[in-house]
Amino acid sequence: MTINKLFDLLDDWRHLPAYQLERRADIFFAIHLEKILKGLYGFKPNVIIPEFPVRIGEISEKHPDLNRSFKIDYLVYSKNPANVLLIELKTDQRSLRDKQTWYLESAAKIKVSGLLVGLKKIYAATSYKVKYGSLLKLLENIDWIQQVDSTFEITCPDIEPEVIYIQPVKPNGTSGVISFDDIITTLDGTDNPLTNRFVKSLKRWKGDVNKKPHSSE
């Protein structure tokens, strides 16, 4: 079966030194994210936006004019109740860096309005107007902005997002983490073949490839 072959490759190749599992597996987390958040947080997202750009100049005092951006894996918005999550996916427990944590926490502190102020500056400077136009359309659909000529006005509620990490293991006493066990529990028991195969691999992906030999999984 093709889906088994796909996950078998992910299971095997994640042990290789340069292979980035999260970049290949993120679509499987994404298609289940709505159900995961409904099960764990009790709300259904109105929109999930992948690779949301955060202008570095908005969070850096040293480089306020910098129009470069870092990307948040998933920005999630729920209208009722009003909630915004900045979700970072990590399939390797060791891959999260202090600088990345600082980026995410700083992005949350400037609230949604600050994220959109930065996006407005990026949009004015970018040559990728068509792709950014697609992002603006998503934001207009949830009433965060109103497009005006070649720019937009910010119309969103000023919400401070919560930073959430999806990662293999949740350290004791840690909040703001969705562990693979949390996802397995939420998705377990379905009759969907893709979901069942994803869950099977998640049980393997919990293991630290830097500690456990391949044969032990």
BELWO-V509061 format. One record per residue. N is the residue number from 0. RES is the residue in one small letter. OMEGA is omega in whole degrees, 0 to 359 (NA if undefined). BURIAL is # if it has 9 or more other C-alpha atoms within 8 Angstrom, else .. Layout:
n = (N/N)
res = (RES/RES)
omega = (OMEGA/OMEGA)
burial = (BURIAL/BURIAL)
This chain:
n = (0/1/2/3/4/5/6/7/8/9/10/11/12/13/14/15/16/17/18/19/20/21/22/23/24/25/26/27/28/29/30/31/32/33/34/35/36/37/38/39/40/41/42/43/44/45/46/47/48/49/50/51/52/53/54/55/56/57/58/59/60/61/62/63/64/65/66/67/68/69/70/71/72/73/74/75/76/77/78/79/80/81/82/83/84/85/86/87/88/89/90/91/92/93/94/95/96/97/98/99/100/101/102/103/104/105/106/107/108/109/110/111/112/113/114/115/116/117/118/119/120/121/122/123/124/125/126/127/128/129/130/131/132/133/134/135/136/137/138/139/140/141/142/143/144/145/146/147/148/149/150/151/152/153/154/155/156/157/158/159/160/161/162/163/164/165/166/167/168/169/170/171/172/173/174/175/176/177/178/179/180/181/182/183/184/185/186/187/188/189/190/191/192/193/194/195/196/197/198/199/200/201/202/203/204/205/206/207/208/209/210/211/212/213/214/215/216)
res = (m/t/i/n/k/l/f/d/l/l/d/d/w/r/h/l/p/a/y/q/l/e/r/r/a/d/i/f/f/a/i/h/l/e/k/i/l/k/g/l/y/g/f/k/p/n/v/i/i/p/e/f/p/v/r/i/g/e/i/s/e/k/h/p/d/l/n/r/s/f/k/i/d/y/l/v/y/s/k/n/p/a/n/v/l/l/i/e/l/k/t/d/q/r/s/l/r/d/k/q/t/w/y/l/e/s/a/a/k/i/k/v/s/g/l/l/v/g/l/k/k/i/y/a/a/t/s/y/k/v/k/y/g/s/l/l/k/l/l/e/n/i/d/w/i/q/q/v/d/s/t/f/e/i/t/c/p/d/i/e/p/e/v/i/y/i/q/p/v/k/p/n/g/t/s/g/v/i/s/f/d/d/i/i/t/t/l/d/g/t/d/n/p/l/t/n/r/f/v/k/s/l/k/r/w/k/g/d/v/n/k/k/p/h/s/s/e)
omega = (186/183/176/178/180/182/176/178/178/179/183/188/179/179/182/192/185/184/181/184/187/180/179/187/187/181/180/171/184/184/177/188/179/180/179/182/177/181/186/185/173/176/178/182/171/178/172/183/179/174/181/184/175/182/183/179/180/183/182/177/182/185/184/182/185/181/174/183/164/187/173/185/178/166/184/179/172/182/184/4/181/185/175/178/170/189/177/180/175/176/176/183/185/190/179/182/181/181/179/176/179/178/184/180/178/178/179/184/181/176/183/181/178/176/182/174/178/179/179/179/177/181/179/185/189/172/181/186/183/179/178/176/177/177/179/179/176/181/176/181/178/174/175/180/170/183/181/182/184/178/178/175/181/185/188/169/186/184/172/184/172/178/181/176/168/184/187/187/175/178/181/177/182/175/177/179/169/181/176/176/176/181/179/180/182/186/186/176/179/176/179/184/180/180/179/180/176/179/178/179/178/179/176/184/177/184/178/182/177/180/188/176/182/185/182/183/NA)
burial = (././././././#/././#/#/./#/#/#/./././././#/#/././#/#/./././././././#/#/#/#/#/#/./././#/#/#/#/./#/././#/#/#/#/#/#/#/#/#/././././#/././#/././#/./#/#/#/#/#/#/#/././././#/#/#/#/#/#/#/#/#/./#/./././././././#/./#/#/#/#/#/#/./#/#/#/#/#/#/#/#/#/#/#/#/#/#/././././././././#/./././#/././#/#/././#/#/#/#/#/./././#/#/./#/./#/././#/#/#/#/#/#/#/#/#/#/#/#/././././././#/#/#/#/#/#/#/#/./#/#/./././././././#/#/#/#/#/./#/#/#/#/#/#/#/#/#/././#/././././.)
